[in-house]
Amino acid sequence: MKRIVIALLLVLIASSAAAQTIYDIQTGLVAEDTVVQLQNVTVVATRYNGFFVAEAPFGMYNGIWVYADADLGFAAGDVVNIEGKYYEYFDLSEVDVTAGQVQPVGSGPVPAPSVVPAAVLLDPATAEPWESCAVTIPDMGYVASLPSQFGEWDVDYGGSLLLFDDFWYDDSTVLVGDCYQAVTGIIYFAFGSFRMN
């Protein structure tokens, strides 16, 4: 009987170690340092050291950064299964797959970005649900500062500044006073603030 109870406990512990959704991770249902398994998530954007993924319904709490320490050759629209460790990297939720695995399972359309007003992203409390999600800011904004040495500049939305980062953008074209009628990118958290990549 004792062996059966121990076996059941091990099964329960093993099954609780895997998250079923990005939403579970982003809403705090998964403990940090947990090995998670995400099934059929869509690559939304890639970088030299990882990629962003999203899951249906492709809205709040449905995006996350996957750290790979290398370009794994994926492209936007690839559908993958992921096994890795979830943790908060300076308050950015991410899944580290350097000791895990990523399995391609197909491809499909790149999810359309969610339309999110600038006012939502200017408040850290209401920006948090959009971390690592693809969004379009429909409001008109004006460039308020030239890009820094780190490729970051401020955009003025009605007197409040939102930080932009040059993840995929040629910041040499940015000029003070430029007007953005709409902007599409990924909301990211780094160095204590949300920014538009």
C-alpha positions, 0 to 999 in steps of 0.5 A: 500500500505504501508503494502505491501511495508513493507511486501516486504521489510521484505521478501527481508531482510529475503531472503538476510540473507541466503547464498546459498553456501560456495563459497558465504561466502568465497569470501566475498558475505555474510556480517559477522554476517549473518545467513546462510543456507548451503544445502547438504554440505559434512563433510570432517573431524571432531574434538571435537568441530565441523567439516569441510564441503565442497561443489562441485566442492570441490576446492578453496573457497569451504570449511569452518569450522563449530563450534559446541562447541561439537562433534555432532557425524558426520563422513567424508562423511556425507551430512548435511544441516546447519543453523548458523551464519557466522563470522570471528574468528580471521580471520578464516571463520566459521559458528557457529551452537551452536544457529543454527541447523545441519540436516543430509540428507545422506552420500556419498564419501569423496571428494578427496583433491585438489592437491596444490603445497607448493608454493601456500600455502606458500604465504598468498595471494594465500593460502587464497582461500584454507582455510578450504579445503582438499589439498594434497601437492605433493612437497617433504618437510623436517621437520625443527623443532621438534613439539612445546608444541602446536603440531606445527612444521615447514616443509621446502619446498625449503628454505621456512617454512610451519607450520604443526599442529597435528590436527589428527597426532601423533606428537610424531613420528615427527623427524627433517630431516624426509622427506614428499614426499606428505602430505594430510590435511586441510589448516587452519588459526590460530594465524596469519598464515596458517598451514597444519592440 
